[in-house]
Amino acid sequence: MTGKGGRRSAGELEAEVMATLWAADAPMTTAEVVAQLESGLAYNTVQTILTRLTAKGVLQRTERGRAHAYWPTTDEASSVAQHLRSTLSGVQDRARVLREFAATIDEDDARILQRWLSTRSGDGS
């Protein structure tokens, strides 16, 4: 969601940087992340995002020459699942949220979820 003056939120920028790092085969420096982003974010903006994500424990970093190289602490699926769990934990009517979510997913995703839930419950079908 774009904020005042067409600016993107910090969450959107973090998501864009994380997507870049998840797609990478190896840790990336700030300059490498900037080069991969199609949004034209400034080097200093990306550096600030990487520093904040490291402070949150979402990224780790190591020295690479005079720069730092960054990599995610978890894969994308685990990170998104944790975000969903965190969001659900603050909701009073979890059943309604889950129903609303299930009602909006496409048929392929519904089949995947049904298959997994049936194996989890021991049904196996």
C-alpha positions in Angstrom: 0.0 0.0 0.0 1.4 3.4 -1.0 1.5 6.1 1.6 1.5 9.9 1.5 3.1 11.3 -1.7 3.2 7.9 -3.4 5.7 6.5 -0.9 5.6 2.8 0.0 5.3 1.7 3.5 8.3 0.2 5.4 6.6 -3.2 5.3 6.3 -3.1 1.5 10.0 -2.2 1.2 11.0 -4.9 3.6 9.0 -7.4 1.7 10.6 -6.4 -1.5 14.1 -6.8 0.0 13.2 -10.1 1.6 11.9 -11.5 -1.7 15.2 -10.6 -3.3 17.2 -12.3 -0.6 15.0 -15.4 -0.6 15.5 -15.7 -4.4 19.3 -15.5 -4.1 21.6 -18.5 -4.1 24.0 -16.9 -1.6 24.3 -14.0 0.8 24.1 -10.6 -0.9 25.7 -7.2 -0.2 23.7 -4.0 -0.2 24.9 -3.2 -3.6 23.9 -6.6 -4.9 20.4 -6.2 -3.5 20.1 -2.7 -5.0 21.1 -4.1 -8.4 18.4 -6.9 -8.2 15.6 -4.6 -7.1 13.5 -3.2 -10.0 12.1 -0.4 -7.8 15.0 1.9 -8.0 15.5 2.2 -4.3 18.5 4.2 -3.2 21.5 2.4 -1.7 21.1 4.2 1.7 17.4 3.1 1.8 18.3 -0.5 1.1 21.1 -0.4 3.7 18.7 1.0 6.3 16.2 -1.8 5.5 18.9 -4.5 5.8 20.1 -3.1 9.1 16.6 -3.0 10.5 15.8 -6.6 9.4 19.1 -7.7 10.9 18.1 -6.0 14.2 14.7 -7.8 14.1 16.5 -11.2 13.7 15.1 -11.7 10.2 18.5 -11.5 8.6 22.0 -12.5 9.5 25.1 -10.8 8.1 28.8 -11.4 7.7 31.7 -9.2 6.6 32.6 -9.5 2.9 35.5 -7.2 2.4 34.5 -3.7 3.4 30.8 -4.6 3.0 28.3 -6.9 4.8 26.6 -9.8 3.1 23.0 -10.6 4.3 20.9 -13.7 4.2 17.5 -14.7 5.7 17.4 -16.6 8.9 14.3 -18.6 7.7 12.9 -19.6 4.3 10.0 -17.7 2.8 7.4 -20.4 3.7 8.4 -20.5 7.4 8.5 -16.7 7.6 5.0 -16.3 6.1 3.6 -19.1 8.3 5.0 -17.4 11.4 3.5 -14.1 10.3 0.1 -15.8 9.9 0.4 -17.4 13.3 1.3 -14.1 14.9 -1.6 -12.4 13.2 -4.1 -15.1 14.3 -2.9 -15.0 17.9 -4.2 -11.4 18.2 -7.6 -12.1 16.8 -10.7 -12.8 19.1 -12.7 -14.8 16.5 -10.1 -17.0 15.0 -12.7 -19.4 13.6 -14.3 -16.6 11.6 -10.9 -15.4 10.2 -10.0 -19.0 9.2 -13.5 -19.4 7.5 -13.0 -16.0 5.7 -9.6 -17.0 4.5 -10.7 -20.5 3.4 -13.6 -19.0 1.5 -11.3 -16.8 -0.6 -8.5 -19.2 -1.6 -8.6 -20.7 -5.1 -9.5 -24.4 -5.7 -5.9 -25.6 -6.1 -4.9 -24.1 -2.8 -8.1 -25.5 -1.1 -7.2 -29.0 -2.4 -3.6 -28.7 -1.0 -4.9 -27.5 2.3 -7.6 -30.3 2.5 -5.0 -32.9 1.6 -2.6 -31.8 4.2 -5.3 -31.4 6.9 -6.6 -34.9 6.2 -3.1 -36.4 6.7 -2.5 -34.3 9.8 -5.7 -35.6 11.4 -4.8 -39.2 10.7 -7.6 -39.6 8.2 -5.0 -40.3 5.4 -7.5 -39.9 2.6 
